[in-house]
């Protein structure tokens, strides 16, 4: 009886090892897509919740500039790509001290027509937010 119990435990341990090894291999083989250069230029939309309402911002990104249309107002920012997936946006005509601070953006992963990113004011690591941008042109 002891022998049967030992064999059962040994077989169960082998199955557990095989299960955990297969999970590990599956996870380690998964690659996040980051085709960031596809999103350096084009026309995009971004939806966010402001005061309980869904607001849509549309922007056009060119080589060094981004033109945002939000609530019938146009805002222009200089865009500097730090690497293929990270950039710094600096408003050209800030209307407040808050708007004078540049925004850092990091693309976390890309999909066919969109990307998920995190953003915050430069140097403000405590207040990072995430969002999704959809490319429309």
PANU-688594 format. One record per atom (N, C-alpha, C, O, CB): residue in one letter; x, y, z. Coordinates in steps of 0.05 Angstrom, whole numbers, plus 32768, in hexadecimal, padded with zeros to 4 digits. Glycine has a CB too. Layout:
AXYZ
...
This chain:
X80107FE88000
X800080008000
X801180198000
X800B802D7FF2
X7FED80008018
X802780188010
X803A802F8010
X804580337FF4
X8048804A7FEA
X8050802B8024
X804B801D7FE7
X8057801E7FCC
X8044802B7FB8
X804C803B7FA8
X806080027FC3
X802A80237FBA
X8016802E7FA8
X8013804D7FAD
X8011805C7F9A
X7FFB80217FAD
X801480547FC6
X801180717FCC
X802980807FC2
X802680967FB7
X800F80747FEB
X804180767FC5
X805A80837FBB
X805980857F9C
X8061809A7F91
X807380737FC4
X805080707F8F
X804E80727F71
X803980867F69
X803E80957F55
X804780567F66
X802380887F77
X800E809C7F71
X801980B87F74
X801580C97F62
X7FF680987F82
X802780BD7F8A
X803380D87F8F
X804880DE7F79
X804980F57F6F
X803F80D97FAB
X805880CB7F72
X806D80CF7F5E
X806080D67F43
X806A80E87F35
X807E80B67F5C
X804B80C87F3B
X803E80CD7F22
X803080E97F22
X803180F77F0E
X802980B87F1C
X802480F07F39
X8017810A7F3B
X802C81207F39
X802681357F2C
X8008810C7F56
X8043811D7F46
X805881317F44
X806281347F27
X8068814B7F1F
X807081297F56
X8064811E7F18
X806D81207EFC
X8058812F7EEC
X805F81407EDB
X807081047EF1
X803F812A7EF1
X802A81387EE2
X802A81557EE9
X802681667ED7
X800E812C7EE8
X802E815C7F02
X802F81787F0A
X804781867EFD
X8044819D7EF3
X8032817A7F29
X805D81797EFC
X807581857EEF
X807081897ED1
X8077819E7EC7
X808E81737EF3
X806481767EC4
X805E81797EA8
X804A818F7EA3
X804E819F7E91
X8053815E7E9C
X803681917EB4
X802281A77EB1
X802F81C27EB5
X802B81D47EA4
X800C81A37EC6
X803F81C67ECA
X804B81E07ECF
X806081E77EBA
X806381FE7EB2
X805881E07EEA
X806E81D37EB0
X808281D77E9B
X807481E07E81
X807D81F27E73
X809381BE7E96
X805D81D37E7A
X804F81DB7E62
X804481F77E64
X804482077E51
X803981C77E5C
X803A81FF7E7C
X8030821A7E80
X8047822E7E7D
X804482437E70
X8023821D7E9C
X805E82287E89
X8075823A7E87
X807E823D7E6A
X808382547E61
X808C822E7E98
X807F82277E5B
X808782297E3F
X807382397E2F
X807B82497E1D
X808A820D7E33
X805982367E34
X804582457E26
X804782637E2B
X804682737E18
X8029823B7E2E
X804B826A7E44
X804D82867E4B
X806782927E40
X806782A97E36
X804C828A7E69
X807D82847E42
X8096828F7E39
X809882927E1B
X80A982A17E11
X80AD827E7E44
X808882837E0C
X808882857DEF
X8076829C7DE5
X807782A27DCD
X807F826B7DE3
X806682A77DF6
X805382BD7DED
X806282D77DEA
X806F82E07DFE
X803C82BF7E01
X806282E37DD3
X806F82FC7DCE
X805A83127DCA
X8047830F7DBC
X808282FB7DB5
X805F83297DD7
X804D83407DD4
X8056834E7DBB
X806D83547DB7
X804E83527DED
X804283547DAA
X804883627D91
X804C83807D96
X803C838D7DA4
X8031835E7D7C
X8062838B7D8C
X806783A77D8F
X807283B37D75
X808A83B87D72
X807C83AC7DA6
X806083B67D61
X806783C27D48
X806283E07D4A
X805083EB7D3C
X805683B57D30
X807183ED7D5B
X806C84097D62
X806F841D7D4B
X806084307D49
X807E84117D78
X808184187D38
X8085842A7D22
X806C842E7D11
X806984437D04
X809C84217D11
X805B841A7D11
X8042841C7D02
X803084337D0C
X801E843B7CFE
X803284027D03
X8035843C7D25
X802484507D31
X8032846B7D35
X8029847C7D43
X801B84467D4C
X8049846F7D28
X805784897D29
X8049849E7D1A
X804B84B67D20
X807484867D1F
X803A84967D05
X802C84AA7CF5
X8010849F7CEF
X800C84867CED
X803B84B07CDA
X7FFD84B17CEB
X7FE284A87CE4
X7FCD84B97CF2
X7FD384CD7CFF
X7FDE848B7CEA
X7FB484AF7CF0
X7F9E84BC7CFE
X7F9284A87D12
X7F8E84917D0B
X7F8884C67CEA
X7F8D84B27D2A
X7F8584A07D40
X7F6E84AC7D50
X7F6884C37D4F
X7F9D849C7D52
X7F61849A7D60
X7F4D84A37D73
X7F5484977D8F
X7F5F84817D91
X7F30849B7D6B
X7F4D84A57DA3
X7F51849D7DBF
X7F3984A47DCF
X7F3084BB7DCF
X7F6B84AA7DCB
X7F2D84907DDC
X7F1584957DEC
X7F1D84947E0A
X7F2C84827E12
X7EFF84807DE6
X7F1384A77E19
X7F1984A87E36
X7F0084B07E45
X7EED84BC7E39
X7F3084BB7E3C
X7EFF84AA7E5E
X7EE884B27E6F
X7EF084CB7E7F
X7F0384CA7E8E
X7EE0849B7E82
X7EE184E07E7B
X7EE684F97E89
X7ECC85017E96
X7EB785057E89
X7EF085107E75
X7ECD85037EB1
X7EB5850A7EC1
X7E9D84F87EBA
X7E8785017EB8
X7EAD85277EBC
X7EA384DE7EB8
X7E8E84CA7EB3
X7E8484C87E97
X7E7284B97E91
X7E7784D07EC5
X7E8F84D87E84
X7E8784D87E68
X7E9D84CE7E57
X7EB584D37E5C
X7E7E84F47E60
X7E9684BE7E42
X7EAA84B57E2F
X7EAF84CB7E1B
X7E9D84D57E0E
X7EA1849A7E20
X7EC884D47E1A
X7ED184E97E07
X7EE484DD7DF2
X7EF484CB7DF9
X7EDF85017E16
X7EE184E67DDA
X7EF384DC7DC4
X7F0584F37DBB
X7EFC85097DB5
X7EE284D27DAD
X7F1E84EC7DB9
X7F3284FE7DAF
X7F3C84F37D94
X7F4284DB7D93
X7F4A85037DC3
X7F3F85037D80
X7F4B84FA7D67
X7F6585097D62
X7F6685217D68
X7F3785007D4F
X7F7984FB7D59
X7F9285097D54
X7FA084FE7D3C
X7F9D84E77D34
X7FA485077D6C
X7FB085107D2F
X7FC085097D18
X7FDD850C7D20
X7FE585207D2B
X7FB9851C7CFF
X7FEB84F77D1B
X800784F67D23
X801884F67D0A
X801584E47CF9
X800E84DE7D35
X802A85097D08
X803E850A7CF2
X805985057CFE
X805B84FD7D15
X803D85267CE3
X806D85097CEE
X808985017CF6
X8090850E7D11
X809984FF7D23
X809C850A7CE1
X808E85287D14
X809685357D2D
X808085437D3C
X8085854F7D51
X80AC85497D26
X806785417D32
X805285507D3F
X8039853F7D41
X8034852C7D33
X804B85697D2F
X802885477D55
X800E853A7D59
X7FF985507D5B
X7FFC85637D6B
X800E85287D72
X7FE4854E7D4C
X7FCE85617D4C
X7FB585547D57
X7FAB85417D4B
X7FC9856D7D2F
X7FAC855D7D6E
X7F9685517D7C
X7F7D85627D79
X7F7E857A7D7C
X7F9C854C7D9A
X7F6685557D73
X7F4C85627D72
X7F3B85577D88
X7F35853F7D89
X7F3E855E7D56
X7F3585687D9C
X7F25855F7DB3
X7F1185757DB9
X7F18858C7DBF
X7F3785597DCC
X7EF7856E7DB9
X7EE185807DBE
X7EE4859A7DAD
X7EE285B07DB6
X7EE185887DDC
X7EE885957D93
X7EEA85AA7D7E
X7F0185BD7D83
X7F0185D47D78
X7ED085BA7D7D
X7F1585B57D91
X7F2D85C67D95
X7F4585B67D8B
X7F47859E7D8F
X7F3185CE7DB3
X7F5785C47D7E
X7F6F85B77D73
X7F8785BE7D84
X7F8B85D67D8B
X7F7485C07D55
X7F9785AA7D8C
X7FAF85AE7D9C
X7FC685A17D8D
X7FC3858C7D81
X7FAB85A27DB9
X7FDD85AE7D8E
X7FF485A37D80
X800A859D7D94
X800F85AC7DA7
X7FFF85B87D6B
X801785867D90
X802D857E7DA1
X804585757D90
X8041856A7D7A
X802485687DB5
X805C85797D9B
X8074856E7D8E
X807885527D99
X8074854D7DB1
X808E85817D94
X807F85407D87
X808385247D8F
X80A0851D7D8A
X80AB85217D74
X807085117D80
X80AC85117D9F
X80C885087D9C
X80C984EB7DA4
X80C384E37DBA
X80DB85197DAF
X80D084DA7D90
X80D284BE7D95
X80ED84B77DA2
X810284BC7D97
X80CF84AD7D7A
X80EB84AD7DBA
X810384A57DCA
X810E848B7DBF
X812684877DBC
X80FD84A27DE8
X80FC84787DB8
X8102845F7DAA
X80E984587D9A
X80D684687D99
X810B84487DBE
X80E884417D8E
X80D1843A7D7D
X80B784397D8C
X80A2843E7D80
X80D6841F7D70
X80B784347DA6
X809E84317DB5
X809A84457DCB
X808784437DDA
X809E84157DC1
X80AB84597DCD
X80A8846E7DE2
X80AC84897DD6
X80BE848E7DC6
X80BB84697DF9
X809B849C7DDF
X809E84B77DD6
X809784CB7DEC
X808B84C47E01
X808B84BC7DBD
X809E84E47DE7
X809884FA7DF9
X8087850F7DE9
X808F85177DD3
X80B285077E04
X807085167DF3
X805F852B7DE7
X806185447DF7
X805E85457E0F
X804185217DE6
X8067855A7DE9
X806985757DF6
X805685887DE7
X8059858C7DCF
X8086857F7DF6
X804285937DF5
X802F85A57DE8
X803E85BE7DDF
X804F85C97DEE
X801885AC7DFC
X803785C87DC7
X804485E07DBD
X803885F97DC8
X8046860D7DCA
X804285E07D9E
X801E85F97DCE
X801186117DD9
X8002860A7DF3
X7FEA860B7DF4
X7FFD861C7DC4
X801186047E08
X800485FD7E22
X7FF586147E2D
X7FFD862B7E2C
X801985F37E36
X7FDE860E7E39
X7FCD86237E45
X7FCF86247E63
X7FC486357E70
X7FB0861E7E3C
X7FDE86117E6F
X7FE186107E8C
X7FFC86037E92
X800985F87E81
X7FCA86007E9A
X800486057EAC
X801D85F87EB4
X801B85DA7EB1
X802F85CD7EAA
X802485FF7ED1
X800485CF7EB5
X800085B27EB2
X800585AA7E95
X801285957E91
X7FE485AA7EBA
X7FFC85B97E82
X800085B37E66
X801C85B77E5D
X802485AC7E48
X7FED85C47E55
X802C85C67E6C
X804885CB7E64
X805985B27E69
X806E85AE7E5C
X805485E27E75
X805085A07E7B
X806085887E81
X805C85747E6A
X8046856D7E63
X8057857C7E9C
X807285697E60
X807085557E4B
X8064853B7E55
X806585357E6D
X808C85507E3F
X8059852C7E42
X804C85127E48
X805E84FC7E3C
X806584FD7E25
X802F85107E3D
X806484E77E4C
X807384D17E41
X805F84BA7E3B
X804D84B47E4B
X808884C77E56
X806384AE7E24
X805184997E1A
X806284807E14
X807784827E07
X804184A27E01
X805984697E1D
X806684507E17
X8052843C7E0B
X803E84367E19
X807584447E30
X805684337DF3
X8045841F7DE7
X804C84047DF3
X806283FB7DF1
X8048841F7DC8
X803883F77E00
X803C83DE7E0D
X803A83C67DF9
X804A83B47DFA
X802983DA7E23
X802583C77DE8
X802383B37DD3
X801183BE7DBD
X800183D07DC1
X801783987DDE
X801483B27DA6
X800583BB7D8E
X7FF483A47D84
X7FF9838D7D88
X801883C57D78
X7FDE83AD7D77
X7FCD839A7D69
X7FCC83A47D4C
X7FDA83B77D45
X7FB083987D76
X7FBB83987D3B
X7FBA83A07D1F
X7FB583BE7D1B
X7FC483CB7D0D
X7FA583907D11
X7FA083C87D28
X7F9883E47D24
X7F9883F57D3E
X7F8C840A7D3F
X7F7D83E57D17
X7FA583EB7D52
X7FA583F97D6C
X7FBD83F37D7D
X7FCD83E07D76
X7F8B83F37D7B
X7FC184027D92
X7FD583FC7DA5
X7FCD84047DC1
X7FBD84167DC5
X7FEF840A7D9E
X7FD783F57DD5
X7FD383FB7DF1
X7FEC84097DFB
X800284007DF5
X7FCC83E17E02
X7FE8841E7E0B
X7FFF842E7E14
X7FFB84367E30
X7FE584357E3B
X800384467E01
X8011843F7E3D
X800F844C7E57
X801B84687E54
X802D846D7E43
X801E843C7E6D
X8011847B7E64
X801A84967E61
X801984A47E7C
X800A849C7E8E
X800884A57E4D
X802984B97E7F
X802A84C97E97
X803984E27E90
X804684E57E7C
X803784BA7EAF
X803784F57EA3
X8049850D7EA0
X806585047EA4
X806A84F27EB4
X804185247EB4
X807885107E96
X809485087E99
X809C850B7EB6
X809885207EC2
X80A785197E86
X80A884F67EC1
X80B184F67EDD
X809C84EF7EF2
X80A284EC7F09
X80BB85117EE4
X808384EB7EE9
X806D84E47EFC
X806684C67EF9
X805284BF7EED
X805484F67EF6
X807784B57F04
X807484987F01
X805C848D7F12
X805384777F0C
X808D848A7F08
X8054849C7F26
X803E84937F37
X802384957F29
X801084867F31
X803E84A37F50
X802084A67F16
X800684AA7F09
X800484A17EEC
X7FF984AF7EDB
X7FFF84C77F0B
X800F84897EE7
X800E847E7ECC
X7FF284757EC7
X7FE584697ED8
X802284687EC8
X7FE984797EAE
X7FCF846F7EA5
X7FD2845F7E8C
X7FE784617E7E
X7FBB84877EA1
X7FBE844F7E86
X7FBF843F7E6D
X7FA884477E5C
X7F9384517E65
X7FBE84217E74
X7FAC84427E42
X7F9784487E2E
X7F9B84377E15
X7FAE84287E13
X7F9684657E28
X7F88843A7E03
X7F89842C7DEA
X7F8384407DD4
X7F70844F7DD5
X7F7584147DE8
X7F9484417DC0
X7F9284527DA8
X7F8A84417D90
X7F95842B7D8C
X7FAD84627DA3
X7F78844B7D80
X7F6F843D7D68
X7F77844D7D50
X7F7184657D4E
X7F5184387D68
X7F8584407D3D
X7F8E844E7D25
X7F77844C7D11
X7F6D84377D0A
X7FA884417D19
X7F6F84647D06
X7F5984647CF3
X7F62846A7CD7
X7F5384657CC4
X7F4484797CFC
X7F7A84757CD3
X7F8684797CB9
X7FA484777CBA
X7FB1847A7CA5
X7F7E84957CAE
